[in-house]
Amino acid sequence: MNDPRQYVVIGGGLAGLAAAVWLAQAGKNVTLLERRGRLGGRTHAMKVDVVDDPPDNGQHVIASGYDHLFRYLTSIGTRQYVAFPERATLRWPDGRSATMSTKGFGALRTLSGAHPDASLLERARATVATLRLGWQCLHQPADLPDLTTEQWFNRIGMPAKAREALWDWLALGVAAEPVQQESAKVLADVMATGIRLGIKHRRPATIGYPTTDLDTLFITSALKVFARHGVEVKHRAVARRINIADGRVTGVALADGTTVPADAVVCAVPNSNINGLLDDLPEHAELYAAADKLGYTPIVSTNLYLDRPLGTTAEFEALIGGTGVIDEVFDRQRMTGRPTDQAWLYCLTTSGAYEQIHKTNEEIVAEQLDLLRRYYPAAKEAKVVQGHVVRMPKATFSQVVGTHALRPGQRTSVPTLVLAGDWTATDWSATMESAVQSAAKAVDLLLALPSVR
Ligand SMILES: Cc1cc2nc3c(=O)[nH]c(=O)nc-3n(C[C@H](O)[C@H](O)[C@H](O)COP(=O)(O)OP(=O)(O)OC[C@H]3O[C@@H](n4cnc5c(N)ncnc54)[C@H](O)[C@@H]3O)c2cc1C
């Protein structure tokens, strides 16, 4: 028998999209409310007219352990747009480079000492420290939540060259915070998840990337699923409050004064937008306080169009020592096969961009070009065709020391109201996988509710 209940999903980011897709595919009546004029939240393509080419709001990488994200991609039919390269490049100034293997035994070799100047002794020390680190990820010391990642690295004796060549960069990528303030617990938890999934899938976790823009990967095909299942998408629908009476959800009040009737709600907005929405929920003060304490970390992404190639040797390259200016260079030619008749496109990422975010676009592009000229001597004469800077002051919630255990679960005290979004509790850090995994958990809770006659 058809379920007559109305399921409302608030927020059209990845968490909301996945929840709406899975509820619709389970035969539910779904309405998706999104406050913006577009879907995708923090993952979407952008139009840059000058070069007629759609880059993304920020380059996104995908770990092979993103099981729920792959489930979402399979649900909408875009799983084929993710590739996992054999290797990436670690690059130093003056063009020096080392290969970072991302698969198999090569990856294990990389983990135990990728620095080209590391002596045999330093490599041996790095191997011992890496084993110790792996052990402590699975058997975590009780004080890990009180340590920064740097303090943890020092404690386990990770050699300076191993940190420089790999670990500091990896930790920054995992939590988008510099190792001096990042919580060691975040890296340990993600690595534990990676090890666990590696054992489950019988292959080590590796890093991949989309071979297309994020709209094609996440949104366009979801819209087809919505059309097929009659999901109503309301754009520019700003939810203000989830109405609850007698322990049940009754509707969602919007900023325009109207109310959307609801029997069940997935609230999939980020921690920065939660205030007010949960006022009717008995535990709202606790949830708002946690959302507030989780705070934010900034990421700056530059889509840099150059008149010539940089001379990369892999799809993505880590710039060692580039923290605060550029952490990673993504070569969109290699990744998507885009044509270069107008320009070469490189996506540059700066995580934990606390200083850079306050600079002007011109300052950011000039500083980054200067750095690129030092790291890629072949491109010394390169000219900028277009520099497109995307500032995300609230790119993700922050994962500094003291934020452990703040992330709320998806279940609330009202069974027909569930939470989702990357900031809710999952076994990943602030990632797309976390967003989609939270949606899977939220949908499971709603689908487990007793049916109505
Ligand atoms: C530059 C950048 C790079 C990143 N790189 C990576 C990466 O490499 N790998 C990775 O895994 N992750 C990465 N992330 C993180 C990833 O993008 C996010 O974790 C994920 O997209 C969050 O999805 P979400 O659905 O939880 O939230 P969001 O995408 O923020 O979606 C929430 C939606 O809710 C809407 N909304 C908010 N309030 C309301 C309201 N009151 N009413 C209606 N709608 C509302 C918003 O408009 C938004 O569309 C990156 C993020 C950024 C910004």
PDBQT file of the ligand as one rigid body, heavy atoms in Angstrom, charges set to zero:
ROOT
HETATM    1  C1  LIG A 501      36.159  24.200  -1.399  1.00  0.00    +0.000 C 
HETATM    2  C2  LIG A 501      35.771  22.901  -0.800  1.00  0.00    +0.000 A 
HETATM    3  C3  LIG A 501      36.515  21.765  -1.055  1.00  0.00    +0.000 A 
HETATM    4  C4  LIG A 501      36.145  20.545  -0.494  1.00  0.00    +0.000 A 
HETATM    5  N1  LIG A 501      36.867  19.436  -0.806  1.00  0.00    +0.000 NA
HETATM    6  C5  LIG A 501      36.405  18.224  -0.441  1.00  0.00    +0.000 A 
HETATM    7  C6  LIG A 501      37.038  17.059  -0.920  1.00  0.00    +0.000 A 
HETATM    8  O1  LIG A 501      38.036  17.122  -1.627  1.00  0.00    +0.000 OA
HETATM    9  N2  LIG A 501      36.514  15.845  -0.556  1.00  0.00    +0.000 N 
HETATM   10  C7  LIG A 501      35.411  15.748   0.237  1.00  0.00    +0.000 A 
HETATM   11  O2  LIG A 501      34.956  14.629   0.502  1.00  0.00    +0.000 OA
HETATM   12  N3  LIG A 501      34.789  16.860   0.720  1.00  0.00    +0.000 NA
HETATM   13  C8  LIG A 501      35.256  18.090   0.397  1.00  0.00    +0.000 A 
HETATM   14  N4  LIG A 501      34.617  19.221   0.832  1.00  0.00    +0.000 N 
HETATM   15  C9  LIG A 501      33.506  19.077   1.801  1.00  0.00    +0.000 C 
HETATM   16  C10 LIG A 501      32.175  18.766   1.114  1.00  0.00    +0.000 C 
HETATM   17  O3  LIG A 501      31.935  19.624   0.033  1.00  0.00    +0.000 OA
HETATM   18  C11 LIG A 501      31.067  18.942   2.151  1.00  0.00    +0.000 C 
HETATM   19  O4  LIG A 501      31.384  18.211   3.299  1.00  0.00    +0.000 OA
HETATM   20  C12 LIG A 501      29.696  18.457   1.643  1.00  0.00    +0.000 C 
HETATM   21  O5  LIG A 501      29.444  18.924   0.347  1.00  0.00    +0.000 OA
HETATM   22  C13 LIG A 501      28.616  18.938   2.587  1.00  0.00    +0.000 C 
HETATM   23  O6  LIG A 501      27.341  18.552   2.131  1.00  0.00    +0.000 OA
HETATM   24  P1  LIG A 501      26.045  18.851   3.014  1.00  0.00    +0.000 P 
HETATM   25  O7  LIG A 501      24.884  18.383   2.242  1.00  0.00    +0.000 OA
HETATM   26  O8  LIG A 501      26.263  18.335   4.375  1.00  0.00    +0.000 OA
HETATM   27  O9  LIG A 501      26.002  20.442   3.169  1.00  0.00    +0.000 OA
HETATM   28  P2  LIG A 501      25.807  21.569   2.039  1.00  0.00    +0.000 P 
HETATM   29  O10 LIG A 501      26.466  21.170   0.779  1.00  0.00    +0.000 OA
HETATM   30  O11 LIG A 501      26.244  22.845   2.652  1.00  0.00    +0.000 OA
HETATM   31  O12 LIG A 501      24.246  21.587   1.777  1.00  0.00    +0.000 OA
HETATM   32  C14 LIG A 501      23.347  22.217   2.644  1.00  0.00    +0.000 C 
HETATM   33  C15 LIG A 501      22.247  22.880   1.813  1.00  0.00    +0.000 C 
HETATM   34  O13 LIG A 501      21.258  23.376   2.710  1.00  0.00    +0.000 OA
HETATM   35  C16 LIG A 501      20.791  24.612   2.186  1.00  0.00    +0.000 C 
HETATM   36  N5  LIG A 501      20.177  25.332   3.308  1.00  0.00    +0.000 N 
HETATM   37  C17 LIG A 501      20.791  25.870   4.394  1.00  0.00    +0.000 A 
HETATM   38  N6  LIG A 501      19.905  26.420   5.213  1.00  0.00    +0.000 NA
HETATM   39  C18 LIG A 501      18.698  26.231   4.650  1.00  0.00    +0.000 A 
HETATM   40  C19 LIG A 501      17.363  26.594   5.035  1.00  0.00    +0.000 A 
HETATM   41  N7  LIG A 501      17.128  27.252   6.182  1.00  0.00    +0.000 N 
HETATM   42  N8  LIG A 501      16.348  26.255   4.201  1.00  0.00    +0.000 NA
HETATM   43  C20 LIG A 501      16.578  25.584   3.038  1.00  0.00    +0.000 A 
HETATM   44  N9  LIG A 501      17.813  25.227   2.646  1.00  0.00    +0.000 NA
HETATM   45  C21 LIG A 501      18.852  25.549   3.434  1.00  0.00    +0.000 A 
HETATM   46  C22 LIG A 501      22.057  25.243   1.642  1.00  0.00    +0.000 C 
HETATM   47  O14 LIG A 501      21.760  26.305   0.730  1.00  0.00    +0.000 OA
HETATM   48  C23 LIG A 501      22.734  24.058   0.999  1.00  0.00    +0.000 C 
HETATM   49  O15 LIG A 501      22.348  23.884  -0.349  1.00  0.00    +0.000 OA
HETATM   50  C24 LIG A 501      35.008  20.461   0.347  1.00  0.00    +0.000 A 
HETATM   51  C25 LIG A 501      34.258  21.607   0.613  1.00  0.00    +0.000 A 
HETATM   52  C26 LIG A 501      34.623  22.800   0.054  1.00  0.00    +0.000 A 
HETATM   53  C27 LIG A 501      33.783  24.010   0.329  1.00  0.00    +0.000 C 
ENDROOT
TORSDOF 0
